[in-house]
Amino acid sequence: MNNMKTLVEKGTNLSIHLWHDLYNITLNENGYTVEDQEIKQDYNSNTADIVVAPEVPDDWMGGKYTYVNNEWHMNPSWVDPNS
């Protein structure tokens, strides 16, 4: 996958959510909105960042990868929910 935006949790650098980079994502102290839809409060500007992440791994799943210094790294603590 190319040209995506990801919500990255501060502290752990876990990539939690993923959207195409054309989506308008707004992050503030109250939470975040996607395309001016309902605000989500599970993360906010104090707990996460939105970054553009080119070349997302094909097997990306929320929490499976960290995103640090523009590089993807497998989360060693990740457990496949399908197994």
Stockholm file with secondary structure:
# STOCKHOLM 1.0

chainA/1-83         MNNMKTLVEKGTNLSIHLWHDLYNITLNENGYTVEDQEIKQDYNSNTADIVVAPEVPDDWMGGKYTYVNNEWHMNPSWVDPNS
#=GR chainA/1-83 SS CCSEEEEEETTTCBEEEEEETTSCEEEETTEEEETTCCCBCSSCTTTEEEEEESSCCTTCCTTTEEEETTEEEECTTCCCTTC
#=GC SS_cons        CCSEEEEEETTTCBEEEEEETTSCEEEETTEEEETTCCCBCSSCTTTEEEEEESSCCTTCCTTTEEEETTEEEECTTCCCTTC
//
